[in-house]
Amino acid sequence: MDIGLLSIIIFLPLLVSVILLILPISMKVTRNIAFATTIVIFFLSLSIFFRFQLEGYMQFREFHPWIKTYGIYYSLGVDGFSLMILMLITTLIPLAYLFLWKTKKAKGYWASMLMIQTGVTGTLLSLDMVLFYFFWEAMLLPVFMIIGIYGTGNRIFSTIKITIYTIMGSLFMLVSILYLGVKFYQEFGIWSFQLSDLVQITTLSNTEQVLLFFGFMIAFAVKIPLFPFHTWLPQTYSNSPTGGVFLLSAIMAKLGIYGIVRFVLPLFPKQYVEFAPYFVALGIFGLIYFGIAALMQQNIKRMFAYSSASHLGFITAGIFSLNAYGMMGAAFLIVAHAMATGGLFLLVGTMEYDLGTRTISGLGGIAKKAPYFTVAFALMLLSIVGLPGTNGFVSELLIIMGVFKYSHLAGVISAITVLVAASFMFWLFQRAILVKTDNDVSGMKDLDKKEIIGIFALAAIVIAMGIYPHWFLYKIEPTIQHYLVDILKVGLH
């Protein structure tokens, strides 16, 4: 089998993680090699970015038989939408390593981080539905290890809860995939689970399409998470170690959104349009509901967990707005939100490491003790609230325009609701960072050199995307146009 660039990006972290676990080497050597691997992966993905042609279709294709008898292939590819998320993953992870450098975890922690990278990139680049499902499930195992072994608090309960939620959600998707494979066989006489083949099925009744549509949507709604599939979220985020919550919030949650655009939209364009009003409403409801829930939290991790869910509801409203503004904004917000939320979780992790608390009422006056920390925290918060000059502003503006174009009422509500996010973020910054209280924060240390490099590199990207978004958007524009013109028109007529 010829090994292509996409395969190397997917499997190199897994190969290195297995070798690291086998070799009798120290935790520090393991961490250093794991970090070097993520740097290699970053440069490989960068080469794809610069060689990527401005077309709306898949590039860097890899296609090999896997279980040929049943039409299951090792099929990979990347288009503008997946390229943007690939760059997000391969950029964020090495920067996170710099921030996690002083984490004193065992070899398994760093090996699990590499395994998760293999899972998420494999999920992102798969074009065969069975292969996608394989990576979708495979990435959960190292996540469970990170939470269950290296987490805090009631980590076992959190691990079991997220396991049950994700497996139950994924079962609906598995049944839907198998059903589509059987229908393709009945119609064409051969087996196939290729997305490009399954979209050609014409014998599905409307009832079958609706059931299959929701079969996929339940799996992706759990991953995002959408209301009411979110109850695993607060405990899991609270009890996960910093690296785990970073990967969950910044990267893995975005794969739920990706799955909707990649698979649900082309497979069921009519149902996508038919149920779009409900999902726009659900997204805006989530924006409000999770925003209010965040405002009521004392635990900062739980606050950011609800804040993250709130923004993901906003992204959901964008991708179901059925126009270029909403979809471009949603794609941009996937990246913007991942950077800002991921950065904030890393900063909270360092604060918890130094002070042993993440409760707002137990903090205060950190700004004087840690000025670099404070500046970085403020920059990430400003991106979250969508301040002009940050990537959050561009993405939120595009989504609001898209939702407004879809429904004036929904657009007005979503615009007003964004203020909720701003209110609780500024309230948090004032209480925990700026205002001096009687709480002892003398143990708080400012960011070290590695952390400064990691977080301010992230901040530089946040500002660059905010000032000149075109440089980041032009790669994805042909793909979005392809979705709107070639796929979504089927549902609109």
C-alpha positions as CSV (number, residue, x, y, z in Angstrom):
1,M,0.0,0.0,0.0
2,D,1.3,3.5,-0.9
3,I,1.5,5.7,2.1
4,G,0.4,9.2,1.5
5,L,0.9,12.4,3.4
6,L,-2.5,12.2,5.1
7,S,-1.8,8.7,6.4
8,I,1.5,9.9,7.8
9,I,-0.3,12.7,9.6
10,I,-2.8,10.3,11.0
11,F,-0.6,7.4,12.1
12,L,2.8,8.9,13.0
13,P,1.5,10.0,16.4
14,L,0.1,6.5,17.1
15,L,3.3,4.8,16.0
16,V,5.4,7.1,18.2
17,S,3.1,6.6,21.2
18,V,3.4,2.8,21.0
19,I,7.2,3.0,20.8
20,L,7.3,5.4,23.7
21,L,5.2,3.1,25.8
22,I,7.4,0.1,25.0
23,L,10.8,1.8,25.5
24,P,12.2,2.0,29.1
25,I,12.6,5.8,29.0
26,S,11.7,8.6,31.4
27,M,8.6,10.7,31.5
28,K,10.7,13.8,30.4
29,V,12.1,12.0,27.3
30,T,8.6,10.7,26.5
31,R,7.2,14.2,26.7
32,N,10.1,15.7,24.6
33,I,9.7,13.1,21.8
34,A,5.9,13.5,21.9
35,F,6.3,17.3,21.5
36,A,8.8,16.8,18.6
37,T,6.3,14.5,16.9
38,T,3.6,17.2,17.0
39,I,6.0,19.7,15.5
40,V,6.7,17.3,12.6
41,I,2.9,16.8,12.1
42,F,2.4,20.6,12.1
43,F,5.0,21.1,9.3
44,L,3.4,18.2,7.3
45,S,0.0,19.8,7.5
46,L,1.5,23.2,6.6
47,S,2.8,21.7,3.4
48,I,-0.7,20.5,2.6
49,F,-2.1,24.0,3.3
50,F,0.3,25.7,0.9
51,R,-0.2,23.0,-1.8
52,F,-3.9,23.0,-1.5
53,Q,-5.7,24.1,-4.7
54,L,-8.6,26.6,-4.5
55,E,-11.2,24.0,-5.4
56,G,-14.3,22.8,-3.6
57,Y,-13.5,19.1,-3.9
58,M,-11.4,16.5,-2.2
59,Q,-7.6,16.6,-2.6
60,F,-4.7,14.5,-1.5
61,R,-6.9,11.5,-2.0
62,E,-5.8,8.1,-0.7
63,F,-7.9,5.0,-1.7
64,H,-7.0,1.4,-0.9
65,P,-9.1,-1.7,-0.2
66,W,-9.6,-2.6,3.4
67,I,-12.5,-5.1,3.7
68,K,-13.1,-5.2,-0.1
69,T,-15.8,-7.9,0.0
70,Y,-18.1,-5.6,1.9
71,G,-17.1,-2.4,0.1
72,I,-15.1,-0.9,3.0
73,Y,-12.1,1.1,1.9
74,Y,-9.3,3.0,3.4
75,S,-10.4,6.3,1.8
76,L,-9.0,9.7,2.9
77,G,-9.1,13.2,1.5
78,V,-9.2,16.8,2.5
79,D,-11.2,19.8,1.2
80,G,-11.3,23.4,2.4
81,F,-13.5,22.7,5.4
82,S,-11.4,19.8,6.7
83,L,-8.2,21.6,5.9
84,M,-9.2,24.5,8.2
85,I,-9.8,22.1,11.1
86,L,-6.7,20.0,10.3
87,M,-4.6,23.2,10.6
88,L,-6.4,24.0,13.8
89,I,-5.6,20.6,15.3
90,T,-2.0,20.5,14.2
91,T,-1.3,24.1,15.4
92,L,-3.1,23.9,18.7
93,I,-1.6,20.6,20.0
94,P,2.1,21.6,19.9
95,L,1.3,25.0,21.5
96,A,-0.6,23.1,24.2
97,Y,2.4,20.9,24.9
98,L,4.4,24.0,25.7
99,F,1.8,24.9,28.3
100,L,1.6,21.4,29.7
101,W,5.4,21.1,29.9
102,K,5.6,21.2,33.7
103,T,2.8,18.7,34.1
104,K,4.2,15.8,36.1
105,K,2.2,13.0,34.6
106,A,3.3,9.5,33.7
107,K,4.4,8.3,30.2
108,G,0.9,7.1,29.5
109,Y,-0.4,10.7,29.7
110,W,1.8,11.9,26.8
111,A,1.2,8.7,24.9
112,S,-2.5,9.1,25.2
113,M,-2.3,12.7,23.9
114,L,-0.6,11.4,20.8
115,M,-3.2,8.6,20.4
116,I,-6.0,11.2,20.6
117,Q,-4.3,13.2,17.8
118,T,-4.4,10.1,15.6
119,G,-8.1,9.6,16.4
120,V,-9.2,13.1,15.7
121,T,-7.2,13.5,12.5
122,G,-8.4,10.1,11.3
123,T,-12.0,11.1,11.9
124,L,-11.4,14.3,10.1
125,L,-9.9,12.9,7.0
126,S,-12.0,9.7,6.5
127,L,-14.3,9.5,3.5
128,D,-15.5,6.0,4.0
129,M,-18.3,5.9,6.6
130,V,-17.0,2.7,8.3
131,L,-13.5,4.1,8.5
132,F,-14.9,7.3,9.9
133,Y,-16.8,5.4,12.6
134,F,-13.7,3.4,13.4
135,F,-11.7,6.5,14.1
136,W,-14.7,8.2,15.8
137,E,-14.8,5.3,18.4
138,A,-11.1,4.8,18.6
139,M,-10.3,8.3,19.7
140,L,-12.5,7.7,22.8
141,L,-10.2,5.1,24.4
142,P,-7.3,7.4,25.1
143,V,-9.7,10.1,26.2
144,F,-11.2,7.7,28.8
145,M,-7.6,6.8,29.9
146,I,-6.7,10.5,30.4
147,I,-9.8,11.3,32.4
148,G,-10.1,8.0,34.3
149,I,-6.4,7.7,35.2
150,Y,-5.1,11.3,35.3
151,G,-8.3,13.2,36.2
152,T,-9.3,14.7,39.5
153,G,-12.4,14.5,41.7
154,N,-15.0,12.0,40.8
155,R,-13.2,11.0,37.6
156,I,-14.4,7.5,37.4
157,F,-18.0,8.7,37.4
158,S,-17.2,11.2,34.7
159,T,-15.5,8.6,32.6
160,I,-18.5,6.2,32.9
161,K,-20.9,9.0,32.1
162,I,-19.2,10.2,29.0
163,T,-18.7,6.6,27.9
164,I,-22.4,5.8,28.1
165,Y,-23.4,9.0,26.3
166,T,-21.0,8.7,23.5
167,I,-21.4,5.0,22.9
168,M,-25.2,5.2,22.9
169,G,-25.1,8.2,20.5
170,S,-22.6,6.4,18.3
171,L,-24.8,3.3,18.1
172,F,-27.5,5.3,16.3
173,M,-25.0,6.4,13.8
174,L,-23.6,2.9,13.3
175,V,-27.1,1.5,12.6
176,S,-27.6,4.3,10.1
177,I,-24.3,3.7,8.4
178,L,-25.1,-0.1,8.1
179,Y,-28.6,0.6,6.8
180,L,-27.2,2.9,4.1
181,G,-24.7,0.2,3.1
182,V,-27.5,-2.3,2.7
183,K,-29.7,0.0,0.7
184,F,-26.8,0.8,-1.6
185,Y,-26.2,-3.0,-2.1
186,Q,-29.9,-3.5,-2.8
187,E,-30.0,-0.7,-5.4
188,F,-26.6,-1.1,-7.1
189,G,-25.7,-4.8,-6.5
190,I,-22.4,-4.0,-4.8
191,W,-21.4,-3.1,-1.3
192,S,-20.0,0.4,-0.6
193,F,-19.7,2.7,2.4
194,Q,-18.0,5.5,0.5
195,L,-19.7,8.8,1.1
196,S,-19.5,9.6,-2.6
197,D,-21.4,6.4,-3.3
198,L,-24.0,6.6,-0.5
199,V,-25.2,10.0,-1.7
200,Q,-26.4,8.3,-4.9
201,I,-29.0,6.1,-3.2
202,T,-32.4,7.0,-4.5
203,T,-34.6,4.3,-3.0
204,L,-34.9,5.7,0.5
205,S,-38.5,6.7,1.5
206,N,-39.0,10.0,3.3
207,T,-39.6,8.2,6.6
208,E,-36.3,6.3,6.2
209,Q,-34.4,9.5,5.4
210,V,-35.8,11.2,8.5
211,L,-34.9,8.3,10.8
212,L,-31.4,8.1,9.3
213,F,-31.0,11.9,9.5
214,F,-31.7,11.8,13.2
215,G,-29.6,8.7,13.6
216,F,-26.6,10.7,12.6
217,M,-27.7,13.9,14.3
218,I,-28.0,12.2,17.8
219,A,-24.4,11.0,17.6
220,F,-23.1,14.5,16.6
221,A,-25.4,16.3,19.1
222,V,-23.9,14.3,21.9
223,K,-20.4,15.1,20.8
224,I,-21.0,18.9,20.4
225,P,-23.0,18.8,22.9
226,L,-26.4,20.2,22.0
227,F,-29.2,20.6,24.5
228,P,-30.5,18.2,25.9
229,F,-27.5,15.9,25.3
230,H,-25.1,18.0,27.4
231,T,-25.4,16.6,31.0
232,W,-22.1,14.8,30.7
233,L,-20.3,18.1,30.0
234,P,-19.9,19.9,33.4
235,Q,-18.6,17.0,35.4
236,T,-16.3,15.7,32.6
237,Y,-14.7,19.1,32.1
238,S,-14.4,19.7,35.8
239,N,-12.7,16.4,36.5
240,S,-10.5,16.1,33.5
241,P,-6.8,17.1,33.6
242,T,-5.8,20.2,31.7
243,G,-4.6,18.3,28.6
244,G,-7.8,16.3,28.5
245,V,-10.2,19.2,28.9
246,F,-8.2,21.1,26.3
247,L,-8.6,18.3,23.7
248,L,-12.3,17.8,24.6
249,S,-13.3,21.5,24.3
250,A,-10.9,22.8,21.7
251,I,-10.9,19.9,19.2
252,M,-13.2,17.0,19.8
253,A,-16.4,19.0,20.3
254,K,-15.8,20.6,16.9
255,L,-15.9,17.1,15.2
256,G,-19.6,17.0,16.0
257,I,-20.1,20.1,13.9
258,Y,-17.8,18.8,11.3
259,G,-19.8,15.5,11.1
260,I,-23.0,17.4,10.4
261,V,-21.5,19.4,7.5
262,R,-19.4,16.5,6.1
263,F,-22.1,13.7,6.2
264,V,-25.6,14.8,7.2
265,L,-25.7,17.7,4.7
266,P,-24.8,15.7,1.6
267,L,-26.6,12.5,2.6
268,F,-29.9,14.2,3.6
269,P,-30.1,17.6,2.0
270,K,-33.9,17.7,2.0
271,Q,-34.1,16.8,5.7
272,Y,-31.3,19.3,6.4
273,V,-33.4,22.1,4.9
274,E,-36.7,20.7,6.4
275,F,-35.4,20.6,10.0
276,A,-33.1,23.7,9.7
277,P,-35.6,26.0,11.5
278,Y,-35.7,23.6,14.5
279,F,-31.9,23.4,14.7
280,V,-31.5,27.2,14.3
281,A,-33.9,27.6,17.2
282,L,-32.2,24.9,19.2
283,G,-28.8,26.5,18.6
284,I,-30.1,29.9,19.8
285,F,-31.8,28.3,22.7
286,G,-28.5,26.6,23.6
287,L,-26.7,29.9,23.3
288,I,-29.1,31.5,25.8
289,Y,-29.5,28.5,28.1
290,F,-25.8,27.6,28.5
291,G,-24.9,31.3,28.7
292,I,-27.2,31.7,31.7
293,A,-25.8,28.5,33.2
294,A,-22.3,29.8,32.8
295,L,-23.2,33.0,34.6
296,M,-24.4,31.0,37.6
297,Q,-21.1,29.0,38.1
298,Q,-18.5,29.5,40.7
299,N,-16.2,26.8,39.4
300,I,-14.2,28.4,36.5
301,K,-13.9,25.1,34.5
302,R,-17.6,24.6,34.7
303,M,-18.2,28.2,33.7
304,F,-16.0,27.6,30.6
305,A,-17.7,24.3,29.9
306,Y,-21.1,26.0,29.7
307,S,-19.6,28.9,27.8
308,S,-18.2,26.5,25.3
309,A,-21.6,24.8,24.9
310,S,-23.2,28.2,24.4
311,H,-20.9,29.1,21.5
312,L,-21.3,25.6,20.0
313,G,-25.1,26.3,19.9
314,F,-24.3,29.5,18.1
315,I,-22.2,27.6,15.6
316,T,-25.0,25.1,15.1
317,A,-27.4,28.0,14.3
318,G,-24.8,29.2,11.7
319,I,-24.4,25.9,9.8
320,F,-28.2,25.5,9.6
321,S,-28.8,29.0,8.4
322,L,-28.6,27.7,4.8
323,N,-26.5,30.6,3.5
324,A,-22.8,31.4,2.9
325,Y,-22.6,34.0,5.7
326,G,-23.8,31.5,8.4
327,M,-21.7,28.6,7.1
328,M,-18.5,30.7,6.7
329,G,-19.0,32.2,10.1
330,A,-19.6,28.8,11.7
331,A,-16.4,27.4,10.1
332,F,-14.5,30.4,11.2
333,L,-16.0,30.3,14.8
334,I,-15.0,26.6,15.0
335,V,-11.3,27.7,14.8
336,A,-11.8,31.0,16.7
337,H,-13.6,29.3,19.6
338,A,-11.2,26.4,19.7
339,M,-8.2,28.8,20.1
340,A,-9.8,31.0,22.7
341,T,-11.5,28.3,24.8
342,G,-8.4,26.0,24.5
343,G,-6.2,28.9,25.6
344,L,-8.4,29.7,28.6
345,F,-8.5,26.1,29.8
346,L,-4.7,26.0,29.6
347,L,-4.5,29.2,31.6
348,V,-7.0,28.0,34.2
349,G,-5.0,24.7,34.4
350,T,-1.8,26.7,35.4
351,M,-3.7,28.7,37.9
352,E,-5.1,25.6,39.5
353,Y,-1.7,24.0,39.5
354,D,-0.3,27.0,41.4
355,L,-3.2,27.9,43.7
356,G,-5.0,24.5,44.1
357,T,-8.3,26.2,43.4
358,R,-10.5,27.1,40.4
359,T,-13.4,28.7,42.4
360,I,-14.1,32.3,41.6
361,S,-14.8,33.1,45.3
362,G,-11.4,31.8,46.2
363,L,-9.5,34.1,43.8
364,G,-8.8,37.8,43.3
365,G,-5.9,40.1,42.6
366,I,-4.0,37.8,40.4
367,A,-3.2,40.6,38.0
368,K,-0.5,42.1,40.2
369,K,1.2,38.7,40.8
370,A,1.0,37.5,37.2
371,P,0.9,40.2,34.5
372,Y,1.7,38.0,31.5
373,F,-1.0,35.6,32.7
374,T,-3.4,38.4,33.0
375,V,-2.7,39.8,29.5
376,A,-3.0,36.4,27.9
377,F,-6.3,35.7,29.9
378,A,-7.7,39.0,28.7
379,L,-6.8,38.4,25.1
380,M,-8.6,35.0,25.1
381,L,-11.6,36.5,26.8
382,L,-11.8,39.3,24.3
383,S,-11.9,36.8,21.5
384,I,-14.6,34.8,23.3
385,V,-16.8,38.0,23.6
386,G,-16.1,38.9,20.0
387,L,-14.2,42.2,20.4
388,P,-13.3,43.8,17.0
389,G,-9.7,42.9,16.0
390,T,-10.1,39.4,17.2
391,N,-11.1,36.3,15.3
392,G,-14.2,36.0,17.5
393,F,-15.6,39.2,16.1
394,V,-15.3,38.1,12.5
395,S,-16.9,34.8,13.1
396,E,-19.8,36.1,15.3
397,L,-20.5,38.9,12.9
398,L,-20.7,36.4,9.9
399,I,-23.0,34.1,11.9
400,I,-25.3,36.9,13.0
401,M,-25.5,38.1,9.4
402,G,-26.3,34.5,8.3
403,V,-28.9,33.9,10.9
404,F,-30.4,37.4,10.3
405,K,-30.6,36.6,6.6
406,Y,-32.4,33.3,7.5
407,S,-34.8,34.9,10.0
408,H,-34.8,38.5,11.2
409,L,-36.2,37.5,14.5
410,A,-33.6,34.8,15.1
411,G,-30.9,37.2,14.0
412,V,-32.0,39.9,16.5
413,I,-32.2,37.4,19.3
414,S,-28.8,35.9,18.6
415,A,-27.2,39.3,18.4
416,I,-28.6,40.3,21.8
417,T,-27.7,37.0,23.3
418,V,-24.0,37.4,22.5
419,L,-24.0,40.1,25.1
420,V,-24.7,37.4,27.7
421,A,-21.4,35.8,27.0
422,A,-19.7,39.2,27.3
423,S,-21.3,39.9,30.6
424,F,-20.2,36.7,32.4
425,M,-16.7,36.8,30.9
426,F,-16.1,40.3,32.1
427,W,-17.7,39.5,35.5
428,L,-15.3,36.6,35.8
429,F,-12.2,38.7,34.8
430,Q,-13.1,41.4,37.3
431,R,-13.7,39.0,40.2
432,A,-11.0,36.4,39.7
433,I,-8.2,38.5,38.2
434,L,-8.5,42.2,38.7
435,V,-10.1,42.9,42.1
436,K,-7.9,42.3,45.1
437,T,-9.7,40.3,47.8
438,D,-8.7,38.7,51.1
439,N,-7.9,35.4,49.4
440,D,-4.3,34.3,49.5
441,V,-3.0,34.2,45.9
442,S,0.7,34.5,46.8
443,G,1.4,31.1,45.3
444,M,0.4,32.3,41.9
445,K,3.4,32.3,39.5
446,D,3.5,34.2,36.2
447,L,3.9,32.3,32.9
448,D,7.3,30.8,32.3
449,K,9.1,31.1,28.9
450,K,7.6,28.1,27.3
451,E,4.1,29.1,28.4
452,I,4.6,32.6,27.1
453,I,5.7,31.3,23.7
454,G,2.7,28.9,23.6
455,I,0.0,31.3,24.6
456,F,1.2,34.4,22.8
457,A,1.7,32.5,19.6
458,L,-1.9,31.5,20.0
459,A,-2.9,35.1,20.7
460,A,-1.0,36.3,17.6
461,I,-3.1,34.0,15.5
462,V,-6.2,35.2,17.2
463,I,-5.4,38.8,16.3
464,A,-4.1,38.0,12.8
465,M,-7.4,36.2,12.0
466,G,-9.3,39.1,13.4
467,I,-7.4,41.8,11.4
468,Y,-7.0,40.0,8.1
469,P,-9.6,37.1,8.0
470,H,-9.4,36.7,4.2
471,W,-6.1,35.0,4.4
472,F,-7.7,32.3,6.5
473,L,-11.1,32.2,4.7
474,Y,-10.1,32.1,1.1
475,K,-9.1,28.4,1.3
476,I,-12.5,27.4,2.5
477,E,-14.7,29.6,0.3
478,P,-14.8,27.2,-2.7
479,T,-15.8,24.3,-0.4
480,I,-18.6,26.3,1.1
481,Q,-19.8,27.4,-2.3
482,H,-19.7,23.7,-3.4
483,Y,-21.9,22.8,-0.4
484,L,-24.4,25.6,-1.1
485,V,-24.5,25.4,-4.9
486,D,-24.1,21.6,-5.6
487,I,-25.5,20.0,-2.5
488,L,-27.9,22.3,-0.6
489,K,-29.8,23.2,-3.8
490,V,-31.2,19.7,-3.8
491,G,-32.8,20.3,-0.5
492,L,-34.0,23.8,-1.4
493,H,-35.9,22.6,-4.5
